[in-house]
Amino acid sequence: MKLSKIDLPLSMSTTINEPYNEAIIPLLKNSKTYKRGVAFFTSSWIELAAEGLIRFVNAGGKMKLLTSIELGEEEYKALKLGEEAKKNEILKRELISKVEETLNSNNKWTFNYLSWLIASEVLEVRFSIHKKNRRSIYHDKISIFSDGEEKVCINGSLNDSMNALSNQETINIFISWDKRDSLRIDELEKYFDNAWNDKVDEYNVYKLPEILIEEFKKKQNDYNPYIKLINKNTKTTNEKPKFDIREYQEEAIKALQSHNWRGVLNMATGTGKTLTSLFATERFLESNPDHVVCIVVPQLHLLYQWEDIITKKYNEIEILKCAENKSEWGSKIYRYARNKMKKQLYILTTYKTLIDDTFQDGMMKFNEKVIYIFDECHKLGSNEIKRKLIINDNSKRIGLSATPNRWLDKDGNVFIEDKIGEEVFEFSLEKAIGKYLTPYEYYPHFSELNDREFSEFLDLTSKIGKISSYSNRDEQSSNKSLESLLNKRASISKGAENKFEDFFKVFDGQNDKRYTLVYVYDLQVEKMVQLLKERYSLNVHGIIATTKINDRTKILNSFNDGEIDIIVAIQCLDEGVDIPNCRHAYVLASSTNPREFIQRRGRVLRKSENKDKGIIHDFVTIAPDSDLYENNEKSIVIKRELQRVAEFVRLSMNKKDEEIISYLTNIKTLSDYGVHNPWNMNIIEREEETNE
């Protein structure tokens, strides 16, 4: 396809657009040559551009990369002397030590692929270095794509790294079939060519040393990462992976069938809730082929996760994604409802869109011939959904959750049972660990509040007590003042300043720091990411509520592949995320809501190759170790932590809670520690939920 056939915007911003999906990937797919001048290039570009790179390489494309390299003062002086042997040795040493050492540990696969591109002469790399000042660098950011006839030039502030996508970056796009743009492209390409050919007075340009290219070639003798890239990014339509049904999944299907295809499946995280519900819908559709399947998920990344599983499992299907831009699905849902479907239709939506007027009206047009799957069905009980939900009365409904009951929300639980049905099947964590899930070790660590934090904690506790004393339980649940005070007090515990120092003391002792997930308080993500990068030179990324869906997916995939070492996250990573290679979880912040901490435990329990156990480090907030405070004051802090500790200890391999028991004995609070049955513990505070 000619480049002029690609629908390209005039400009893009990373805060609004997705430059790789909207421009770079489609341009690579249809180009024969690609010239790239950029100050900062990392091998994570391979991951970002992978889909387009496959087609580019397969079609015999050639790429020129002109970039900078950081040099120490001594290396810079030696390089200026210009002897060939020194030049080669210095560049080799700098590249090997500063590129391969870093990237080979953090982004092994993408670095191997980058070296393969060089060894196979698909990619030619040159370095521009200032003649007089090592701090002055080649800082251009220009891309020129050509299909042999037409050209597209991208010029702007975006560099070739994963981090650049989280910055606010702007790029302009020029096209050769526009007369004025064509002149701009000619000028910009001239700048690139002059720099490439060492014709810029202030800079010297060095080719990649032959001795380093030979080392790359040796590396590729028995390893071709290009094959992995093809396997990773292409799908075969004829061969589908085999999904075997397990015995307990068959029991779940029979339970749904006996309850007229309405009910909740309470299944531990990682035991195959998704596949169980798909097996169940298959069974139902055998005798009801005129029904559509509607799958409702809490967050967009789960929608795409479901889509991936469905497309791998089934051939002759139609998928309609109803989320985000209504103009893309609003009319389609009516068209599907009017026309008799030749293929099985799967409608994927979010809880937010579920109560959209257009979506609800469109679903009613299917005349009750719908089987719903409510993933993380506890979300159905939120106040907004209770007010707005309209659903086909006689439709079939399957609810999925590892934690189906809403925490201290009787009305929400009644609503869920009314709309979906009662719990018809349970497959507990006790049954799953060891056979279907990975066993885990649990290590609680004490983190003290400082005096300022504890003083504020006690002050808020006093105010909470006053409100609670003159209102009954029903009034408390709807009291906004009480809710606000509980949240402020919880934030002190979650964000305790000492937790960072305590975390690093433990983390320093972890030999292999890859495949680690760190949960922190909302406002601490950026700080933790920066500290981890500075202290350990690791590849670390944060995921927060505003992280774009495509960026989130790439980060999770890169983490699971071992290219990203650590993810720092908040609550938005709790539910349904599939990262089976996660081996370590550090919990620096958690609410009293069992759903949150049970979901977090689930992230390390999924099975994967070469993983025999998961490890959870939990930073338990306690009062300052001082005789100035009474035991009853100290007990207030730890009581909100005890249900989580008890639940994690209950099923752990190591049952490591001696320090907890000793501490509780000292402050005379041991009776509150219901380790054998933590769900009977008397914790009545309720923190406001987010991301409903």
RAJO-V241941 format. One record per backbone hydrogen bond with DSSP energy under -0.5 kcal/mol. NH is the residue of the N-H (numbers start at 1). CO is the residue of the C=O. Records with the same first field share a line. If there is no record, write none. Layout:
NH: CO, CO
This chain:
5: 2
6: 3
8: 6
12: 171
14: 169
16: 13
17: 13
22: 18
23: 19
24: 19
25: 20
27: 23
28: 24
29: 25
30: 26, 27
31: 28
32: 146
33: 146
34: 62
35: 144
36: 64
37: 142
38: 36, 66
39: 140
41: 39
42: 160
45: 42
46: 43
47: 43
48: 44
49: 45
50: 47
52: 49
53: 49
54: 50
55: 51
56: 52
57: 53
58: 54
59: 55
60: 57
61: 56
62: 32
63: 122
64: 34
65: 124
66: 36, 64
67: 65, 126
68: 39
76: 72
77: 73
78: 74
79: 75
80: 76
81: 77, 78
82: 78, 79
87: 83
88: 84
89: 85
90: 86
91: 87
92: 88
93: 89
94: 90
95: 91
96: 92
97: 93
98: 94
99: 95
100: 95
101: 96
103: 99
104: 100
105: 101, 102
106: 102
107: 103
111: 107
112: 108
113: 109
114: 110
115: 111
116: 112
117: 113
118: 114
119: 115
120: 116
121: 118
122: 117
123: 117
124: 63
126: 65
127: 206
128: 67
129: 127, 204
130: 136
131: 202
136: 133
138: 128
139: 137
142: 37
143: 154
144: 35
145: 152
146: 33
147: 150
152: 145
153: 174
154: 143
155: 172
156: 141
157: 170
160: 40
161: 159
165: 161, 162
166: 163
167: 163, 164
169: 167
171: 12
172: 155
173: 10
174: 153
176: 151
178: 175
182: 178
183: 179
184: 180
185: 181
186: 182
187: 183
188: 184
189: 185
190: 186
191: 187
192: 188
193: 189
194: 190
195: 191
196: 192
197: 193
198: 195
199: 194
201: 199
203: 200
204: 129
206: 127
208: 125
212: 209
213: 209
214: 210
215: 211
216: 212
217: 213
218: 214
219: 215
220: 216
221: 217, 218
223: 220
225: 223
227: 224
228: 224
229: 225
230: 226
231: 227
232: 228
233: 229
234: 230
237: 235
240: 238
244: 242
250: 246
251: 247
252: 248
253: 249
254: 250
255: 251
256: 252
257: 253
258: 254
259: 255, 256
260: 257
261: 256
262: 256, 259
263: 397
264: 422
265: 399
266: 264, 425
267: 265, 401
268: 427
271: 268
276: 272
277: 273
278: 274
279: 275
280: 276
281: 277
282: 278
283: 279
284: 280
285: 281
286: 282
287: 283, 284
288: 284
291: 288
292: 369
293: 345
294: 292, 371
295: 293, 347
296: 373
297: 349
302: 299
303: 299
304: 300
305: 301
306: 302
307: 303
308: 304
309: 305
310: 306
311: 307
312: 308
313: 309
314: 310
317: 315
318: 344
320: 346
321: 319
322: 320, 348
323: 321
326: 324
328: 325
329: 325, 326
330: 326
333: 329
334: 330
335: 331
336: 332
337: 333
338: 334
339: 335
344: 316
346: 318
347: 293, 345
348: 320, 346
349: 295
350: 322
351: 297
354: 350
355: 351, 352
356: 353
360: 356
361: 357
362: 358
363: 359
364: 360
365: 361, 362
366: 363
367: 364
369: 366
370: 368
371: 292
372: 370, 396
373: 294
374: 398
375: 296, 373
376: 400
377: 374, 400
379: 376
380: 377
381: 378
382: 379
386: 382
387: 383
388: 384
389: 385
395: 392
396: 370
397: 261
398: 372
399: 263
400: 374
401: 265
409: 406
413: 409
414: 410
415: 411
416: 412
417: 413
418: 414
419: 415
420: 416
421: 416
424: 264, 422
425: 264
427: 266
432: 428
433: 429
434: 437
435: 432
436: 432
437: 432
438: 605
441: 614
443: 616
444: 656
445: 618
447: 620
449: 622
454: 450
455: 451
456: 452
457: 453
458: 454
459: 455
460: 456
461: 457
462: 458
463: 459
464: 460
465: 461
466: 462
467: 463
468: 464
469: 465
470: 466, 467
471: 468
476: 472
477: 473
478: 474, 475
479: 476
480: 478
483: 479
484: 480
485: 481
486: 482
487: 483
488: 484
489: 485
490: 486
491: 487
492: 488
493: 489
494: 490
495: 491
496: 493
499: 496
500: 497
501: 497
502: 498
503: 499
504: 500
505: 501
506: 502
507: 503
508: 504
509: 506
510: 507
511: 509
513: 511
516: 565
517: 584
518: 567
519: 517, 586
520: 518, 569
524: 521
525: 522
528: 524
529: 525
530: 526
531: 527
532: 528
533: 529
534: 530
535: 531
536: 532
537: 533
538: 532
540: 538
541: 566
543: 568
547: 544
552: 548
553: 549
554: 550
555: 551
556: 552
557: 553
558: 554
559: 555
560: 556
561: 557
562: 559
563: 558
564: 558
565: 539
566: 539
567: 516
568: 541
569: 518, 567
570: 543
573: 570
574: 571
579: 577
582: 579
583: 515
584: 515
585: 615
586: 517
587: 585, 617
588: 519, 586
594: 592
596: 593
597: 593
598: 594
599: 595
600: 596
601: 597
602: 598
603: 599, 600
604: 601
605: 602
606: 602
611: 608
612: 610
614: 439
615: 583
616: 441
617: 585
618: 443, 616
619: 587, 617
620: 445, 618
622: 447
626: 624
629: 626
634: 630
635: 631
636: 632, 633
637: 633, 634
638: 634
639: 635
640: 636, 637
641: 638
642: 638, 639
643: 639
645: 641
646: 642
647: 643
648: 644
649: 645
650: 646
651: 647
652: 649
653: 440
657: 655
661: 657
662: 658
663: 659
664: 660
665: 661
666: 662
667: 663
668: 665
669: 664
670: 664
672: 669
673: 670
674: 672
675: 673
680: 677
681: 678
683: 681
684: 682
